């Protein structure tokens, strides 16, 4: 199936923005260093966070996504060129009249 077949839209209530999910195979372009950030949801009030850039696999000019890795996933290390299977969550939200999009990695597994 194509990436479009793997996108599952979800619409929140009024003012909640929208959420979509995508599962696909990606090539790792780069990964940043993990940082500890404050979180009320995490045990001990700290959560690991880092950025990872993923490109859709199989196409030289595939879509590229800059995503957030959270928790234990942020502590795992991938190298440029690694092939991974990932589930991405796309969320759009409004803040002070401006719209922002967040892309979070829900799950990520090494495929090679």
C-alpha positions as CSV (number, residue, x, y, z in Angstrom):
1,X,0.0,0.0,0.0
2,X,1.0,3.6,-0.6
3,X,1.6,6.1,2.2
4,X,-1.8,7.6,1.4
5,X,-3.4,4.2,2.3
6,X,-1.8,4.3,5.7
7,X,-3.0,7.8,6.8
8,X,-5.9,7.7,9.3
9,X,-7.5,11.1,9.9
10,X,-9.1,12.1,13.3
11,X,-11.0,15.2,13.9
12,X,-11.2,16.5,17.5
13,X,-13.9,18.7,18.9
14,X,-14.3,22.4,18.2
15,X,-11.0,24.2,18.8
16,X,-9.0,21.0,19.3
17,X,-7.4,21.0,15.9
18,X,-7.0,17.8,14.1
19,X,-4.9,14.6,14.3
20,X,-3.8,12.2,11.6
21,X,-1.6,9.1,11.8
22,X,0.8,7.6,9.2
23,X,2.7,4.3,9.2
24,X,5.4,3.9,6.6
25,X,9.1,2.9,5.9
26,X,11.6,5.8,6.2
27,X,15.3,6.5,5.8
28,X,16.9,8.4,8.7
29,X,18.4,11.6,7.5
30,X,19.7,12.8,10.9
31,X,18.9,12.7,14.6
32,X,19.6,15.3,17.2
33,X,20.9,14.8,20.7
34,X,18.4,13.9,23.4
35,X,17.5,16.6,26.0
36,X,15.6,16.3,29.3
37,X,12.5,18.5,29.4
38,X,10.0,19.1,32.2
39,X,6.8,17.1,31.9
40,X,3.9,16.7,34.3
41,X,3.0,13.4,32.6
42,X,6.4,11.7,33.1
43,X,7.6,10.0,36.3
44,X,10.0,12.3,38.1
45,X,8.8,15.2,36.1
46,X,11.4,14.8,33.3
47,X,11.0,13.4,29.8
48,X,13.7,12.7,27.1
49,X,13.1,14.5,23.8
50,X,15.0,14.8,20.5
51,X,14.3,15.6,16.9
52,X,14.7,13.1,14.0
53,X,14.5,13.8,10.3
54,X,12.9,11.0,8.3
55,X,12.4,10.7,4.5
56,X,9.9,8.3,2.9
57,X,11.9,5.3,1.6
58,X,12.0,4.2,-2.0
59,X,12.0,7.6,-3.7
60,X,15.1,9.8,-4.1
61,X,12.8,12.8,-3.6
62,X,10.4,11.3,-1.1
63,X,8.6,13.5,1.5
64,X,10.8,14.5,4.4
65,X,9.5,15.0,8.0
66,X,11.1,16.6,11.0
67,X,9.6,14.7,13.9
68,X,9.8,14.7,17.7
69,X,10.9,11.5,19.6
70,X,9.8,11.3,23.2
71,X,10.6,9.1,26.2
72,X,12.7,6.0,25.7
73,X,12.6,6.4,21.9
74,X,14.5,9.6,22.2
75,X,17.4,7.7,23.9
76,X,17.7,5.2,21.0
77,X,20.2,6.2,18.3
78,X,19.8,5.8,14.6
79,X,22.4,6.8,12.0
80,X,21.9,8.6,8.7
81,X,20.9,6.0,6.1
82,X,19.2,3.6,8.6
83,X,15.9,2.2,7.4
84,X,13.1,2.3,10.0
85,X,9.4,1.5,10.2
86,X,7.7,4.4,12.0
87,X,4.2,5.5,13.0
88,X,3.9,9.3,12.9
89,X,1.2,11.4,14.5
90,X,0.4,14.7,12.8
91,X,-1.4,17.2,14.9
92,X,-2.4,20.8,14.1
93,X,-3.4,23.3,16.7
94,X,-4.3,26.9,16.9
95,X,-2.5,29.3,19.3
96,X,-3.1,33.1,19.4
97,X,-4.7,33.1,15.9
98,X,-1.8,31.1,14.3
99,X,-1.8,27.4,13.3
100,X,1.1,25.1,14.2
101,X,1.7,21.5,13.1
102,X,3.5,19.0,15.3
103,X,4.8,15.6,14.1
104,X,5.5,13.1,16.8
105,X,6.9,9.6,16.4
106,X,4.5,7.1,18.1
107,X,6.6,4.0,17.4
108,X,9.8,3.3,15.6
109,X,11.6,0.1,14.7
110,X,14.8,-0.6,12.9
111,X,14.1,-2.4,9.5
112,X,17.6,-3.2,8.3
